[in-house]
Amino acid sequence: MCQLLETIKCSDGKLFNMEFHQARFEKACMEYFGILAATSLIENIEIPDFAQKGVFRCRVTYTSQIEKIEFIPHQYREIRSLKLVEDNNIDYHFKYADRERLQQLFDNRGDCDDIIIVKNGCVTDSFAANLVFFDGEKWCTPDTPLLAGTQRKKLLTEGKIFERKITSSDISKYEKVGLINALNDFEEMPVSDISNINN
């Protein structure tokens, strides 16, 4: 049975965006395992003493039940350049613990810091984040993500970003690209100029 993940931001002993993590957890349990989630994530997570200060990734591994909860110190990566990589068959619409294919694509980044995965001509995600593009007025996110992230869902709900079809040929129309995930919110996300995206 394949393992799935929830990766939750824990900062100074506080867990973030739990309603969105819980919603995705319940959806995955129903769609992937065919069961109703029998538990609440927040009720199962006890933050250890060592994670009461600083930023940690709370990594919840589960199948039809929660199997492991880990707290891993988080270090933010600086991302200045990204490389376009193409894979028309990749599937990551659940947050799988097995990231082998994503890692293979990431390993093809050359001297760039990260990747932008293109599937069937459409922009999807980076290695570990959803993407947002600035058009001079607003931030737009591709409507074809590999994984609908919790931070992405939160920002869409708040009206801070907007969904749009973005093909690889559309990228040059934008000014900047940002990377968002559970650990990178809108105010702290890495941002790079479009000119730093390499084919």
N, C-alpha and C positions, 0 to 999 in steps of 0.2 A: 504494500500500500504506500503510495507516494506521500511524502511529508510536505505540509504547507507551513508558511511562516506568517507571523505578524511582527513587524519591527516597529517599536514604539519609542518615542523620545521621552527620556527621563532626565529632567534637569533639576538639580538641587532637590531631589526627592519628590518631584511632581511628574506625573504622567500626562502627556498631552494628546489631544484629539481623540479621546477614548470613544466617543460616540461613533466616530467614523471607522475606527478600528473594529469596534464591536459589530457594526453593520456589515463590514466586509467579512469578518469572521463568520457571522451567521449565514451570509449569502454563500460563502465557500462551503460551509458544512452542508447546506441544503443542495447546492448544485453539484459539488464534487463527490461528497460522501453519501448524499441522499438522506441526511438526517437533520432534525432540528437541533440547533446548538443547545446542549444541555447545561450550559454554564455561562457565567458572565466573566469576561476577561478581567475586569477590574477586581472582582471578588477573589480571583485566583492569584493575583500578583501581589506579592509582599516585597516591598523595596528593602534590600539589605542595607545595613549600616554604611558599608563602603560606598554605596551609590546615593547617599543623602547629600553629597556635595559634588558639583561638577555635572558634566553631560555624559549620559550613558545610553547605549542602545539596549532596550529591553527586547530581547529576542524570544518570542513564543513559538515553539515548534509543536505542531499538532497534526493528528490524523482525525479519526472520529472522536478523539479526546485530546486534551492537552498532555503532551509528553515531556516537555522540558521548558523551563523559563530561565534565561540567562541574562546577566547584566554585563555588558561589554563596554569598556571606556571608549568614547567616541572621539576621533580626531578628524577635523574638517580638512578636506583636500582642496588645494588651490587648483582651479581649473581655468586655464587661459585659452587652450586650443582644443578643438574637437575634430575628429575625422569621420567623414561619412562612410558607413559600411552597409552593405546590402545583404539581406537575407529574406527571401520571399516565403520561407516555410516556418520561420520561428514562431513558437506559440508560448506565451507566458501570461495568459489572461488570468491565471491563478498565481499567487505568490509562492512558487515552488521553492523548496529548500535546495533542490538540485538546479544549480545555475551554470552547469557545464557549458551549454551552448552560448550563453551570454559571455562567459569567461573567454571562450574561443574567439568571439567577435572582438572583445576588449583587447585581447592579445594582438590583434591586427591593427592597433591604433598607431603603430609606428612611433614617432617622437611626439605625438599629441598626448594631451592629458586625459582625454575621454573620447567617447564615440557618440555618433548619432546614427541610430539604426533605421534604415529605410526598408520598408516592406511593400512590395508591389507599387513602387513609386512614391509612397506616402511616408512622411516622417512619423516615427513612433516615439521612442524613448532614447535616453542615454543608457549607459551600463547599469546605473542604479538610481535613476531619477526620471521623473517626467520632465518635459521640456515646455518652456514658455518663450514666446518670441515677441519682441517689442516693435510695433510698427510706426512709432513716433507719437502715438496717442494712447494706445492701450496694449495690454499684454494678452496674447492669444496662445492657446494650447492646442496641439493637434487633436482632431477628433478620432484619431486612430492610434491611441496608446497601446502598447503591449499589455500594460497593467494599469488599471485605473487606480491611481494612488490615493491615499487618504488625504494628503495635503492638497492634491489637485482637486479632489471632491470638495474639500473645505473652501478653497479659494473660488471655485465655481459657484458654490452656494452663497458665498459672500459677495459675489459680483465683482471680484477683484481681477479675475481673468475670464476669458471668453473662448469657447470652443470654435475651431475653424478647421476646415480641410487645408492641410499644408503639405504640398508635394516637395520633393527635393528641389525642383526648379523654382519653387516659390521662396526659398530661403533668402535669396538675394534681395527680396523686397523688404526685408526686415532690417532693423538697426542692431539689435542685440538679441542674445539668447541667454536664458536663465535656466538653472536646474533646481527643481523642487522635489523634495521627498519628506518623509516623516521627520527627518533631522534638519532639513533645510527649509525654513519657512520663507514667506515672501520677502521679509525684511532682511534676511541673512543669506539668501541663496547666492551661489556663485553666478556671476554675470560676465559674459564675454562678448566682444564685438563680433558681428557677423563675418568680418574680414578674417577672423581667426578660425573659421571652419574650412577644412581642407577636403578636397575630393579624393 
